């Protein structure tokens, strides 16, 4: 079963997380709730962060704006700059597990948005500050940005049975090197390319902590993302 990867409540992992330390990711954002690591996100415009909608709920209740903060501008979240949501300026997608959050102007390079859909067999890279252990995920959140390499599989692949389907808003990936876990929710799934040429192709929203992961497809939500940014 794929498990949503926020750490607002502790979720145990079932396999080695793996992955490697990132050396690049200017658009990556660490989300905190009450000052504690919760999720990951992506700067998609100078005042807008894209992350997962489920990161903003605790036991089905909305998390208040005043409890949320983001660390931006550094691969080490301890050295980043803190920004907070502008009150009442977050917008959720009606069709995918995605949330757009408006913040004060950031001096951060936004990610390029992919205008094309994912394809089966495509190599992608996931970024996040999530869990690095296999026990209590809330106790082993990484202070530095990490990454894992994955490969896109068919939406009806048995590996992701019950979680992705042809025509749906999410796509499925299998582990190549490392697997995202708690705290990585909402983080970027990028195309693989020369630094500065990558494009945001997905928003991570869950994994089985062992072999498979899923993400919302950015190209399917591109019109919505652009319309929110124009507000």
N, C-alpha and C positions, 0 to 999 in steps of 0.2 A: 504494500500500500504506500502510495506517495504521501509524504507528510509535509504540510505547510511549514515553511522554514522561518518563522519568527521565533523569538525567544521571550515574548511577553509572558509565557508560561513555559517551564522547562520541559523539553521533549528529549528522551533518550535517543542516542544514535545506535546503529546496529553494525557498523563496519568501520574500518579505518577511513578517515576522511581524505588524507593525502593532499594532493595539490602542491603548489609551490608559491613562494613569495613573489609578488608582482613587482616589477620595476617601472611600470607605467600605468597610468589610469587617472589622468587629471580630472575627469568627469565623475569619478566615483565619490559617493557620499555615504557617510555613516549616520544612521538614524538612531536616536536615543529617546527613551521614555523615562521620565523622572531621573535623567542623568545616567541611566543604565543602557547598555547596548541592546538594540531590539532588531533592527533591519538594516538593509543597504538600499541605496538609491542611485540615480543618475541625473546629473545636471543636463537638461535638454534645452535650456535657454538661460539667459543671465539671471532671471528671477524665478525659474521654474525647475522643480525636482520631480522626477517620475519614479515611482516606487510601487509597491503592491498594496492594494486596498486592505487586505486582511491585517496589515501591520497597524491599522488604526482602530482595531477593535480588541477589547479584552472581555472574554466571556459574553460575546455578542453585544457589548455596550461600547459606544464610541469613546475613543481616547480624546480628552480635551486638548485643544491647541496649546494651552499654556504648559502642558506636560511634555511637549515634544520639542526636541532640538536636533540640529544636524551639525556634523563636523565636516568641513569642506576644505579643499585646497592642499591636502597632504596625504601621502600614502600611509603615514603613521597617524592614526586618528588622534593621538595624544598631542600632536603638534598642529592640528588643523584649526581653522577658524570656526567659531560657533555662530550659526544663524538660526533664527526661529521662524516658524510659520507666521505669515500675516493672518490675523484673526479672520476666520470665515472664508478663507481663500483657498480651500482645497476642493478638488473636483474629482469625483470617482467616475470611472467608465461604467456605462450600463451594460457592456458586453464582455468585459474582461476583468481580471483581477489586477487592476491598475488604478493608481491614484496620482493626480497632479497636485503639487503643493507649491503655492507662491510664497516666496521669501524676499527679504531685502536684496538689492543688487549684489551679486557675487562676482568676484574677480577670478572666475574659474572658466576654463575652456569647455563649452558644451559639447556633448557627444553628437556626432553626425547621426541622423536617423535613416535607417534603411528604408528604401522605397520599394524594395522587392521582397517577396516572400522567401521563406526558408526552403531548402530543397533536401530531399533524402540523401544522406551520405555527406552532407556539408559539415566541415570542421568548424566548431564555434568555441568561444572561450568565455567562461563565467568568472566574474570578479566579486569579491565580498570579504567582509571582516568576520565571517561566521565561525562556527564551532570547529575546533581542531582536535577534539577528543571523541571518544565513543561512549562516554558515560553521561554525566550531567552537562548538557550543552551550554547552559548558562554560565558554567564555571570555567569554560575554556575558550571564550571568545578571543579572536586574534586582534591584537592592537595594530597590526600592520595588514595592509591589503594583500589578499591571497587570490590565487586563480586556479581554475581547473579546466582541462581540455575535455570536450565532449564531441559526440558526433550525432547529427540529426538522424532519427529513424522514422519510419512510417507512423502516422498518427494511430493506426490500428495495429501496430506491433504488439505482440503479446507481452512484451516487457512493460508496457504502459497501459495494460488493459484496464478499462474503467475510468481512465483519467484523460485521455485524449481520443478524439474521433475525427474522421475526415470532415472538413468544413467547420470545425470548431475554432475557438479563439486561441487555443494553446497548441504548442508543438512539443514533441517528445525527443529526448536525447539519451544516449547511453554513455556510460563512463569510458573515457580513454585514459585520463590521468587525473585522479582526484574526483571528488563528488561534493557538491554544495550541501549545506546542512543548516541548522538553526542559526539565525542571524544573517543569513545570506538573502532572505526573502526581499524581493523588490529590486535586487541588484541587477547589473547589466549582463546580458548575454551579447557578446560582440562577435562580429565577423573577425577572422584572423587575417592580419595584414601588417604592413609596415606601420610603426607608431605614427599616429596622426591620420591614418587613412581608414582605420576601423570604423564600422558603423554599428549602431545599436540595433540589434535584430530581435531581441527578446527581453522580457522582464521575468526573472526567475520567481517561481512561486511554490515549488515543492519538489521533494525527492524521496527515494526510499532509503537513502543513506548508504546505498551499496552499489547499485548498478544503473539506476535510471533517474532522470529528472525531467521536469516540465517547465515551460515558460509561456507567457502570453506573447503572441506574435505582434511586433511593433507595426509592421506594414499594414496589418488589418485595422489598426487603431490610429493610423497616421492622420486622417482627416480630423478625428477628435482631438488628438494631441495638438495639432496646429491651430485648431479653433480655440482651444483653451489658452495657448500661448498668446494669441492675439487679444485676449481680454484685458 
